[in-house]
Amino acid sequence: MNPLKKLHKGEAPSALDGLSGEHELIASGTPSQQAQALLVRALTSDNPADCRPLIELALETDPDNIEALFALAQVSGSVEESKSLLERAAEITVQRIGPTALNAPDATFAESRDGQSYLAILLCLGTFLWATGDRAAAIGCGVEALRLDPLDNQLARVNLVSWMIAVGDDERAGQLFATYPVTPSSSWRYSRALWLYRAEGPSPQALEVLVEAMVMNPGTFVALATSALPFDIDALGPGMLLEIESATYYTTASVAWIESEGALDWLASLVEGDTGSDLPGIPKFSGLASQRGRRQMGRAGKVTAKRSPKTAKPAPDQGLAQVGAEADLAATTRREIDDACRSSRHHSDCDGVG
């Protein structure tokens, strides 16, 4: 039985209430068209509980629907299930693209719909592979994404370089930094500061790059130094680009900092105000030295659901507001990051399929 016929037999879950009208519009459509209509309903539903049943029905209607596989991977509560769904989506997409386009991608590969889908799948699959401990496969996804899209690949290389550092492949990480010396991303600078620290210790150059990253996005520094995100991750919204960047980097790259001997102690020394350098402009975090946790961060510019993304600013005389002394530079940097994110097809780890 066509799964959509459940709508007319009283077998549909509550998530499908009111869908029959839409079904009539596509009754003669292909399974792909029917699945697409279900996915649209899932993404536009006012009730989050409707999302998974609709996506599952879309996948039942069209088992090879890449968008449905990708969407179900995002709402799954199981990392293993998400990884399996994305691996299946990747296999189907590879079959569609064909070996010729994959082995010798031209300049238009990343502009094609299948190309964009495959790149997004690789990025998201890499994060799940990393989360399940398959580090080599995760790095392979990142390397493949860069090969297929060597120009517009900021998120791929940000993830990849942190993974390479985590496994001790500093040589290839250095090659990435040399290949992409200008990247409008604080995450890139945080990883480069770590890479320099691993090679030189707390050198002036490493500290200078770290300060650049801290000024661009202080929330990431606080997350690394305190082992806790300085905001409520459930309160993040589409416009909160710096906070999203901090959460993404902390999730994917903190292991590289943890596994780099002395790196977290270096950050702690900055929290305590002991930079070991006379470099001007270094933010002071002495007020955070005694309690390095969420509660302290809450008084230092915590982002919560009560704060509007348009007006969210650190308190003027507390904690992270010392970075706010660089207000003009930070504002300019935020605009640059906003522009870069808007122009990127791969704004977040798991966006962009379809």
C-alpha positions in Angstrom: 0.0 0.0 0.0 1.2 3.5 -0.8 1.9 5.0 2.6 0.0 8.1 1.7 -3.2 6.0 1.4 -3.1 5.6 5.1 -4.5 9.1 5.1 -7.8 7.8 3.7 -8.0 4.7 5.9 -7.8 6.4 9.3 -4.3 4.8 9.9 -2.3 8.1 9.8 -0.6 9.3 12.9 -1.7 12.7 14.3 1.3 14.3 12.7 -0.5 13.9 9.4 -3.7 15.7 10.4 -4.7 18.1 7.7 -2.3 16.7 5.1 -5.0 15.1 3.0 -5.5 18.3 1.0 -1.9 18.5 0.1 -2.0 14.8 -0.8 -4.8 15.4 -3.3 -2.5 17.9 -5.0 0.1 15.2 -5.6 -2.1 12.1 -5.8 -0.8 11.4 -9.3 2.7 12.4 -8.5 5.8 10.2 -8.3 7.0 8.8 -5.0 9.7 11.4 -5.0 7.2 14.2 -5.3 5.0 12.7 -2.6 8.0 12.3 -0.3 9.0 15.9 -1.0 5.6 17.1 0.0 5.9 15.2 3.3 9.3 16.7 3.9 8.0 20.2 3.4 5.3 19.5 5.8 7.8 18.1 8.3 10.0 21.2 8.1 7.1 23.7 8.3 5.1 22.0 11.1 4.6 24.1 14.2 4.8 21.0 16.4 8.3 19.5 16.6 6.8 16.2 17.5 5.4 15.9 14.0 8.8 16.1 12.4 10.0 12.5 12.7 6.7 10.7 11.8 6.5 12.8 8.6 10.1 12.2 7.6 9.7 8.5 8.2 6.6 8.4 6.1 8.5 10.3 3.4 11.2 7.7 3.5 8.7 4.8 3.4 7.2 6.5 0.3 10.5 6.9 -1.4 13.2 4.7 0.2 16.0 6.3 -1.8 15.1 9.9 -1.1 18.4 11.5 -0.1 16.7 14.5 1.5 14.6 12.2 3.7 17.6 10.1 4.7 19.5 13.3 5.6 16.6 14.8 7.5 16.0 11.6 9.5 19.7 11.6 10.4 19.2 15.0 12.0 16.3 14.1 14.2 17.5 10.7 15.2 18.4 10.3 18.8 21.0 7.7 18.0 24.5 8.6 16.6 24.8 5.1 15.2 21.5 5.4 13.4 22.4 8.8 12.0 25.7 7.5 10.8 24.0 4.6 9.0 21.4 6.9 7.4 24.1 9.2 6.1 26.2 6.3 4.8 23.2 5.1 2.8 22.6 8.6 1.5 26.2 8.9 0.5 26.0 5.6 -1.4 22.9 6.6 -3.3 24.4 10.0 -4.2 27.6 8.5 -5.4 25.6 6.2 -7.7 23.8 9.2 -9.1 26.9 11.3 -9.7 28.9 8.5 -11.3 32.6 7.7 -11.2 33.6 10.1 -13.9 32.4 13.2 -12.2 33.7 12.0 -8.8 37.2 11.1 -10.0 37.7 14.2 -12.1 35.3 16.9 -10.7 35.1 20.0 -12.8 34.6 23.6 -11.6 30.8 23.1 -11.7 30.7 20.1 -9.5 30.0 22.0 -6.3 27.3 24.0 -8.0 25.3 21.0 -9.1 22.4 19.8 -6.9 23.9 16.3 -6.5 27.3 17.8 -5.8 26.0 20.1 -3.1 24.1 17.2 -1.5 27.1 14.9 -1.5 29.3 17.6 0.0 26.8 18.3 2.8 26.5 14.6 3.4 30.3 14.2 3.7 30.5 17.1 6.2 27.7 15.7 8.4 28.9 12.1 8.1 32.3 13.1 9.1 31.1 14.6 12.4 29.1 11.4 13.2 32.1 9.2 12.3 34.3 11.3 14.6 31.7 11.1 17.4 31.7 7.3 17.1 35.4 7.0 17.3 36.1 6.3 13.6 38.7 9.0 13.3 40.3 7.8 10.1 37.0 7.6 8.3 36.0 11.1 9.5 39.3 12.6 8.3 38.7 10.7 5.0 35.3 12.5 4.6 37.0 15.9 5.2 39.8 15.2 2.7 37.3 14.1 0.1 35.2 17.2 0.6 38.2 19.4 0.1 39.2 17.4 -3.0 35.8 17.9 -4.6 35.4 21.5 -3.6 38.8 23.1 -3.1 37.6 26.7 -3.1 34.3 27.1 -1.1 35.1 24.6 1.7 35.5 26.6 4.9 33.6 24.3 7.2 35.2 21.2 5.8 38.7 22.5 6.4 37.9 23.9 9.9 36.7 20.5 11.0 39.5 18.7 9.2 42.4 20.6 10.6 41.2 20.1 14.2 40.8 16.4 13.5 44.3 16.2 12.1 45.7 17.9 15.1 43.8 15.6 17.4 45.4 12.5 15.8 48.9 14.1 15.8 49.0 14.7 12.0 50.5 18.2 12.5 52.3 18.1 9.1 49.1 17.8 7.1 47.4 20.4 9.4 50.3 22.8 8.6 49.8 22.2 4.9 46.1 23.2 5.3 47.1 26.4 7.1 49.6 27.2 4.3 47.1 26.5 1.6 44.3 28.6 3.2 46.2 31.4 5.0 43.2 33.8 4.9 40.1 32.3 6.4 37.4 34.6 8.0 36.8 32.2 10.9 37.7 32.4 14.6 37.6 28.6 14.7 40.4 28.5 12.1 42.5 30.8 14.2 41.9 28.8 17.4 43.1 25.7 15.7 46.1 27.5 14.2 47.0 28.9 17.7 46.9 25.3 19.0 49.0 24.0 16.1 51.6 26.7 16.8 51.5 25.9 20.5 52.2 22.3 19.8 55.2 23.3 17.8 56.6 26.2 19.7 54.9 26.2 23.1 53.4 29.5 24.4 55.3 31.6 21.9 54.5 35.2 21.0 53.2 34.0 17.6 50.9 31.4 19.1 49.6 34.0 21.6 49.1 36.6 18.9 46.9 34.2 16.8 45.0 33.2 19.9 44.3 36.8 20.8 43.0 37.3 17.2 40.6 34.4 17.7 39.5 35.6 21.2 38.7 39.0 19.8 36.7 37.5 17.0 34.7 35.1 19.2 35.5 35.1 23.0 32.8 32.5 23.6 34.9 29.8 22.1 37.8 30.7 24.4 35.6 30.6 27.5 34.2 27.2 26.4 37.7 25.7 26.0 39.1 27.3 29.1 36.1 26.3 31.4 35.0 23.1 29.7 31.5 24.5 29.4 29.7 26.5 26.8 29.1 30.0 28.1 25.5 30.0 26.9 22.4 27.8 26.8 22.8 25.7 23.7 19.0 25.1 23.5 18.5 28.9 23.2 20.5 29.2 20.0 18.7 30.8 17.1 19.5 31.3 13.3 20.9 34.8 13.9 23.3 33.9 16.7 26.2 33.1 14.4 29.0 33.6 16.8 27.4 31.4 19.4 26.7 28.7 16.8 30.3 28.9 15.7 31.4 28.4 19.4 29.2 25.5 19.9 30.2 23.8 16.7 33.9 24.3 17.3 33.7 23.2 21.0 31.9 20.0 19.9 34.3 19.1 17.1 37.6 20.5 18.2 37.8 20.3 22.0 39.4 16.9 21.8 42.4 18.3 20.0 42.9 20.8 22.8 42.4 18.1 25.5 44.9 15.7 23.8 47.6 18.4 23.3 49.8 18.3 26.4 49.8 21.6 28.3 47.3 23.4 25.9 44.5 23.7 28.5 47.0 24.8 31.1 48.0 27.5 28.7 44.4 28.7 28.4 44.0 28.5 32.1 47.0 30.8 32.5 45.2 33.4 30.4 42.1 33.0 32.5 44.3 33.8 35.5 45.8 36.8 33.7 49.3 35.3 33.4 50.1 35.6 29.7 53.8 35.2 29.9 54.1 38.0 27.4 53.8 41.8 27.1 51.8 41.5 24.0 49.4 44.5 24.0 45.7 43.9 23.7 45.5 40.6 25.5 42.1 40.3 27.2 42.3 39.7 31.0 40.1 37.1 32.5 41.2 37.2 36.1 37.6 37.4 37.3 37.1 33.9 35.9 40.0 32.2 37.7 38.3 31.0 40.8 35.1 29.4 39.2 35.5 28.1 35.7 32.0 26.9 35.0 28.6 27.8 33.7 27.4 29.9 36.6 30.4 32.2 36.4 30.0 32.5 32.7 26.3 33.4 33.2 27.5 36.7 34.8 29.9 37.3 32.0 27.6 37.6 29.0 25.7 34.3 29.0 23.3 33.9 26.1 19.9 32.6 27.3 16.5 32.4 25.8 15.6 35.7 27.4 18.2 37.6 25.3 17.3 38.7 21.9 20.0 37.8 19.3 19.8 41.4 18.0 20.6 43.0 21.3 22.6 40.3 23.1 25.8 41.9 24.5 28.0 41.1 27.5 27.4 43.1 30.7 29.6 46.2 30.4 31.8 45.8 33.4 32.0 42.0 33.9 34.2 39.1 32.7 34.0 38.9 29.0 33.3 42.6 28.7 37.0 43.1 28.8 37.1 41.7 25.3 34.3 44.2 24.6 36.9 46.9 24.9 37.7 45.9 21.3 34.1 46.8 20.4 34.8 48.4 17.0 37.1 45.6 15.9 34.7 42.9 17.1 31.8 44.5 15.4 33.7 44.7 12.1 34.7 41.1 12.5 31.2 40.0 13.3 30.0 41.7 10.1 32.7 39.9 8.1 31.7 36.5 9.6 28.0 37.2 8.9 28.8 38.0 5.3 31.0 34.9 5.0 28.3 32.7 6.5 25.6 34.1 4.2 27.8 33.5 1.2 28.7 30.0 2.1 26.6 27.1 1.0 27.7 25.1 4.0 26.8 27.3 6.9 26.5 24.5 9.5 27.7 21.0 9.9 24.5 19.4 8.7 22.9 22.0 6.4 22.6 22.1 2.7 21.2 18.9 1.3 18.7 19.4 -1.4 
